[in-house]
Amino acid sequence: MTTEFPRTIGKVAARELASNGYMTFDSLTKVSAKTLLKIHGVGPKAVRILGEELAAQGKAYAAD
């Protein structure tokens, strides 16, 4: 599965996000960072990197 996420989040995080239906930055705006951290293989570093990229696009995670 191919996502639009940067490789810097790690292969496992990218794979697990995709297997949970998150493949685009827009899909991340519908979920909170707290929820993403509950996915096995998705850690604080990946959530931080993705959050920074969302912010650069003028977007953000959903509120907790």
N, C-alpha and C positions, 0 to 999 in steps of 0.2 A: 504494500500500500504506500502510495506516495502522498506526502503532506507538503504544505507550503512552509513548514517550520524550519528554522535554521538548524544545521547539523550540530551546532554547539550545545543543543539541549541533550544530545546523546541518542544513540540508536534505540535503546530500551524505552526511553521516555517517548520518543516519536512513535514507536511501534505500539506502545500501550495506549497512547492518546488516540491513535488511528483505530485501534481495536475497540475503543469505547465511543467511537463516532465523531471524534474531534480531528478534523483534517484541514481545517482552514482557520484563519484568525477570526473570521466572523463567527464561527462556531464557538470559539472561546468566550465571546461576549455574552453568551447565554448561560455561562457557568461561573461559579465563584472559584477563586484561587484555593480556598479551603476544600472545596469539593475535588478539585484536581489533585490535591495532595493526598487524598484518600485512595487514589489509583496506584496500585502496586507498580513501582518502577518510575513513578513521576515524583521527583524530589524538589526541594526548595530552589535549587539552582535552575532547573528547567522552568519552574513557575516564574522565577525572577526574570530570566531571559525572555520568556514569552510575554510577560507583563511589560517589559521595557519596549519590546517590539510593538505591542498593542498601543502603548502610549505614543510612540513615534508615529503611529497611524491615526492618532486622535481617538483611539478606542480604549476600552478597559474591560476587565472581568466584570461579571455581574456582581451585585452586592451580596454579601453573605446572607 
